[in-house]
């Protein structure tokens, strides 16, 4: 539960860092962000973090473009 909240916080933080385009978001950036918070790569929690962060940023950017 706390990891989901942490992921959402990172999504909001990264979305507010500037004018990111959809093309600038990639899986590599999401992986680095999840690794930076200490989630071990290769674990199911890491994979979930990467997926949640990537799609949260994608949704945020698409909502901002509407």
LINGI-V393233 format. One record per pair of residues at least 24 apart in sequence whose C-alpha atoms are under 8 Angstrom apart, sorted by the first residue. I is the first residue (numbers start at 1). J is the second residue. If there is no record, write none. Layout:
BEGIN
I,J / I,J
END
This chain:
BEGIN
3,49 / 4,49 / 7,34 / 7,49 / 7,52 / 7,53 / 8,52 / 8,53 / 8,56 / 10,53 / 11,53 / 11,56 / 11,57 / 12,57 / 14,57 / 15,57 / 15,60 / 15,61 / 20,61 / 21,61 / 22,58 / 22,61 / 22,62 / 25,54 / 25,57 / 25,58 / 26,54 / 27,54 / 30,54
END
